[in-house]
Amino acid sequence: MSMNGRRRWIDNVMVERFFRTIKYEEVYLFASADGHEVQVGIAKFMVHYNTKRPHLNLSHWCPGEVYRGSDKDANGHRVKCS
């Protein structure tokens, strides 16, 4: 339920889309024997999502690099995800 206003569906769009990404790219693809395997798989996915996976809304840059400002090389030019 949205916390910003009554029936404001737009408030949850980003979170819902993120959860959909985790489900379709990790949870549904890999069978797990127990909760620990799920936790490890999601942790690995989060590292990949934030450091290796380019994002369209960030002009194909990785969120971790953009957040830390380390998306530039020694000459100040932007570099893409590794």
GUMAR-23132 format. One record per atom (N, C-alpha, C, O, CB): residue in three letters; x, y, z. Coordinates in steps of 0.001 Angstrom, whole numbers, padded with zeros to 6 digits, always signed. Last residue first. Glycine has a CB too. Layout:
REM residues N
AlaXYZ/...
This chain:
REM residues 82
Ser+031464-002836-015767/Ser+032496-003840-016071/Ser+031887-005209-016219/Ser+032601-006178-016475/Ser+033568-003868-014983/Cys+029656-000159-017309/Cys+029751-001250-016339/Cys+030808-002267-016759/Cys+031015-002520-017945/Cys+028392-001942-016177/Lys+031609+002526-018864/Lys+030420+001673-018666/Lys+030703+000584-017655/Lys+031834+000417-017198/Lys+029969+001044-019997/Val+032827+005721-017889/Val+033068+004346-018346/Val+031834+003520-018041/Val+031110+003786-017081/Val+034337+003726-017667/Arg+033405+009123-018673/Arg+032524+008093-018110/Arg+032871+006733-018724/Arg+033165+006622-019914/Arg+031022+008445-018365/His+036480+010770-018033/His+035492+010261-018982/His+034675+009163-018329/His+035187+008375-017534/His+036173+009739-020264/Gly+038548+011567-016428/Gly+037257+012173-016212/Gly+036179+011751-017176/Gly+035078+012300-017156/Gly+037393+013607-016265/Asn+040872+010179-016630/Asn+040749+011397-017439/Asn+039419+012100-017281/Asn+039177+013120-017925/Asn+040954+011070-018878/Ala+040439+007907-015111/Ala+041427+008882-014631/Ala+041347+010210-015392/Ala+041717+011253-014853/Ala+042835+008302-014756/Asp+036827+007487-015495/Asp+038200+007008-015472/Asp+039140+008126-015016/Asp+038677+009181-014581/Asp+038615+006485-016863/Lys+033786+007255-013647/Lys+034697+008023-014502/Lys+036102+007458-014386/Lys+036518+007007-013319/Lys+034684+009527-014120/Asp+032139+006197-011796/Asp+031839+005860-013183/Asp+032715+006650-014158/Asp+032423+006708-015352/Asp+030366+006120-013478/Ser+032139+006639-009152/Ser+033317+005976-009706/Ser+033086+005555-011147/Ser+033760+004660-011657/Ser+033690+004763-008863/Gly+030053+007600-007764/Gly+030769+008565-008584/Gly+032003+007962-009218/Gly+032834+008687-009767/Gly+031152+009764-007762/Arg+028409+005936-006364/Arg+029711+006249-005771/Arg+030471+007314-006549/Arg+031440+007875-006037/Arg+030550+004996-005683/Tyr+026243+005876-008195/Tyr+026051+006297-006806/Tyr+027368+006722-006163/Tyr+027431+007754-005495/Tyr+025416+005168-005993/Val+027407+004831-010508/Val+026827+006171-010543/Val+026687+006718-009120/Val+026979+007888-008870/Val+025451+006153-011256/Glu+028148+002300-009592/Glu+029168+003221-010091/Glu+028651+004652-010109/Glu+029379+005582-009764/Glu+029620+002809-011492/Gly+025641+001209-008913/Gly+026689+001344-007908/Gly+027762+002328-008324/Gly+028239+003110-007502/Gly+027313+000006-007627/Pro+024198+001168-011386/Pro+023800+002040-010279/Pro+024885+002241-009231/Pro+025033+003346-008709/Pro+022584+001483-009619/Cys+025920+001405-014515/Cys+025548+000595-013352/Cys+025215+001504-012176/Cys+025885+002518-011983/Cys+026688-000385-012972/Trp+024491+002813-017508/Trp+025515+002786-016465/Trp+025016+001908-015322/Trp+023812+001696-015183/Trp+025850+004230-015959/His+022569+003294-019471/His+023371+002071-019527/His+024574+002085-018589/His+025576+001425-018865/His+023844+001846-020929/Ser+021235+005549-018520/Ser+021967+005609-019786/Ser+022983+004476-019893/Ser+024109+004675-020347/Ser+022674+006960-019929/Leu+019651+004773-016464/Leu+020920+005434-016122/Leu+021823+005537-017346/Leu+023045+005604-017213/Leu+021643+004669-014995/Asn+017570+003387-017529/Asn+017273+004702-016966/Asn+018527+005467-016564/Asn+018473+006678-016348/Asn+016371+004554-015769/Leu+018876+000950-018202/Leu+018423+001862-019248/Leu+018179+003268-018708/Leu+018542+004246-019361/Leu+017154+001328-019893/His+021768-000261-016692/His+020367+000113-016511/His+019987+001168-017546/His+020699+002154-017734/His+020113+000641-015070/Pro+023938-003122-016713/Pro+023616-001758-017144/Pro+022117-001485-017023/Pro+021299-002381-017229/Pro+024079-001532-018594/Arg+025248-005012-014137/Arg+024098-004926-015047/Arg+023814-003477-015419/Arg+023482-002675-014547/Arg+022849-005562-014405/Lys+027264-004895-012205/Lys+027559-005433-013538/Lys+026465-005188-014568/Lys+026747-005161-015766/Lys+027804-006899-013437/Thr+026393-003777-009784/Thr+027752-003526-010254/Thr+028032-003972-011677/Thr+028965-003465-012300/Thr+028702-004193-009357/Asn+023726-004343-009101/Asn+024273-003022-008778/Asn+025647-002741-009371/Asn+026042-001579-009458/Asn+024351-002872-007306/Tyr+023295-006953-009997/Tyr+022352-005897-010367/Tyr+022963-004509-010172/Tyr+022743-003609-010983/Tyr+021068-006023-009543/His+025341-008405-008676/His+025323-008306-010140/His+024460-007125-010594/His+024860-006377-011487/His+024799-009619-010763/Val+024453-008069-006050/Val+025789-007602-006435/Val+025851-007418-007946/Val+026348-006406-008437/Val+026885-008600-005964/Met+021951-009330-006288/Met+022025-007911-005924/Met+023390-007317-006281/Met+023468-006186-006761/Met+021750-007731-004421/Phe+022677-011975-006843/Phe+021953-011204-007846/Phe+022052-009709-007563/Phe+022216-008910-008485/Phe+020489-011636-007893/Lys+023824-012677-004407/Lys+024663-012644-005615/Lys+023996-011819-006711/Lys+024657-011060-007419/Lys+024941-014078-006125/Ala+021483-012527-002840/Ala+022643-011679-002516/Ala+023570-011567-003723/Ala+024052-010477-004031/Ala+023418-012250-001297/Ile+019937-014516-004022/Ile+019481-013128-004119/Ile+020626-012164-003795/Ile+020730-011101-004407/Ile+018287-012882-003166/Gly+021492-016779-003319/Gly+021229-016446-004719/Gly+020801-014997-004903/Gly+021249-014326-005833/Gly+020165-017361-005275/Val+021372-016701-000516/Val+022669-016574-001191/Val+022471-016170-002648/Val+023196-015317-003160/Val+023462-017898-001106/Gln+018585-017079-000176/Gln+019248-015888+000352/Gln+020589-015652-000342/Gln+020903-014521-000713/Gln+019454-016020+001866/Val+018246-019604-001328/Val+017532-018450-001882/Val+018222-017164-001450/Val+018423-016261-002262/Val+016048-018447-001432/Glu+019783-021148+000402/Glu+020169-021042-001005/Glu+019488-019857-001683/Glu+020091-019187-002521/Glu+019828-022334-001746/His+018231-020834+002743/His+019617-020330+002701/His+020096-020169+001255/His+020737-019173+000919/His+020567-021288+003470/Gly+015833-022130+002240/Gly+015855-020673+002326/Gly+017247-020085+002252/Gly+017432-018971+001761/Gly+015207-020233+003588/Asp+016545-024864-000086/Asp+016107-024283+001189/Asp+016227-022763+001146/Asp+016663-022187+000150/Asp+016936-024853+002365/Ala+016973-025545-002710/Ala+016586-026601-001771/Ala+016046-026034-000471/Ala+015192-026643+000173/Ala+017769-027505-001481/Ser+015815-023867-005621/Ser+016590-023861-004388/Ser+016055-024917-003439/Ser+014850-025157-003367/Ser+016557-022474-003726/Ala+016101-023308-009088/Ala+015445-024047-008011/Ala+016368-024076-006792/Ala+017572-024290-006929/Ala+015079-025496-008466/Phe+016096-020421-010906/Phe+016968-021335-010183/Phe+016227-021980-009021/Phe+015783-021303-008093/Phe+018211-020602-009678/Leu+014129-018769-012038/Leu+015047-019499-012910/Leu+015838-020586-012194/Leu+016215-021579-012817/Leu+015998-018542-013547/Tyr+012684-017421-010100/Tyr+011973-018379-010941/Tyr+012914-019234-011796/Tyr+012527-020318-012233/Tyr+011002-017646-011835/Val+014780-015818-008899/Val+013981-016768-008123/Val+013332-017826-009013/Val+013421-019016-008710/Val+012907-016029-007335/Glu+016032-014282-011149/Glu+016725-015099-010151/Glu+015826-016187-009573/Glu+016106-017372-009753/Glu+017247-014218-009029/Glu+014461-012922-012942/Glu+015853-013154-013304/Glu+016615-014010-012304/Glu+017739-014424-012585/Glu+016548-011852-013459/Tyr+011894-012737-011823/Tyr+012042-013318-013150/Tyr+013483-013611-013534/Tyr+013718-014475-014378/Tyr+011443-012408-014159/Lys+012395-011624-009221/Lys+011640-012869-009398/Lys+011931-013517-010741/Lys+012188-014719-010802/Lys+010147-012605-009267/Ile+013824-009262-009766/Ile+014419-010310-008938/Ile+013706-011641-009179/Ile+014359-012674-009325/Ile+014352-009926-007441/Thr+011875-007901-011319/Thr+013175-008236-011879/Thr+013835-009352-011088/Thr+014356-010299-011678/Thr+014076-007009-011907/Arg+009843-007549-009440/Arg+009585-008359-010627/Arg+010898-008807-011262/Arg+011024-009953-011693/Arg+008738-007574-011645/Phe+011126-005802-007699/Phe+010763-007139-007229/Phe+010467-008068-008407/Phe+010811-009250-008365/Phe+009543-007066-006292/Phe+011299-003570-009434/Phe+012508-004184-008900/Phe+012218-005612-008420/Phe+012988-006528-008709/Phe+013080-003333-007746/Arg+008584-003008-009775/Arg+009390-003387-010938/Arg+010683-004067-010499/Arg+011116-005035-011124/Arg+009707-002153-011802/Glu+007890-002282-007175/Glu+007256-003434-007806/Glu+008058-003920-009009/Glu+008187-005125-009225/Glu+005834-003086-008231/Val+009480+000018-006894/Val+009689-001132-006018/Val+009090-002389-006642/Val+009720-003446-006634/Val+009072-000876-004628/Met+008370+001703-008886/Met+009791+001337-008907/Met+010066+000102-008063/Met+010819-000775-008486/Met+010644+002498-008412/Val+005612+001922-008113/Val+006012+001377-009407/Val+007465+000914-009393/Val+007752-000189-009858/Val+005807+002418-010504/Asn+004496+003108-005908/Asn+005084+001784-005749/Asn+005646+001201-007039/Asn+006118+000065-007034/Asn+004065+000852-005195/Asp+003418+005542-006705/Asp+004409+005523-005634/Asp+005150+004191-005544/Asp+006314+004157-005145/Asp+003741+005823-004312/Ile+001361+005192-008498/Ile+002678+005525-009040/Ile+003787+005432-007986/Ile+004957+005264-008328/Ile+002652+006924-009630/Trp-000981+004912-007084/Trp-000329+003717-007606/Trp+001093+003989-008058/Trp+001941+003099-008003/Trp-001125+003154-008751/Arg-002437+006219-004661/Arg-001367+006730-005523/Arg-000542+005557-006027/Arg+000498+005243-005448/Arg-000467+007755-004761/Arg-004604+005917-002851/Arg-004647+005318-004192/Arg-003622+005911-005147/Arg-003915+006087-006330/Arg-006021+005483-004779/Arg-003618+008581-000918/Arg-004688+007631-001162/Arg-004718+007207-002633/Arg-004843+008038-003533/Arg-006032+008233-000753/Gly-000089+008739-000303/Gly-001399+009298-000579/Gly-002404+008212-000903/Gly-002044+007057-001132/Gly-001320+010287-001717/Asn+002233+007510+000509/Asn+002253+008928+000161/Asn+000876+009528-000095/Asn+000734+010750-000092/Asn+003099+009127-001045/Met+002281+004834+000842/Met+002301+005622+002068/Met+002214+007124+001778/Met+002131+007926+002708/Met+003565+005317+002865/Ser+000513+002222-000761/Ser+001257+003460-000844/Ser+001168+004246+000460/Ser+000115+004311+001094/Ser+000750+004299-002001/Met+000838-001172+000000/Met+000000+000000+000000/Met+000893+001248+000000/Met+001909+001295+000694/Met-000959-000009+001220/
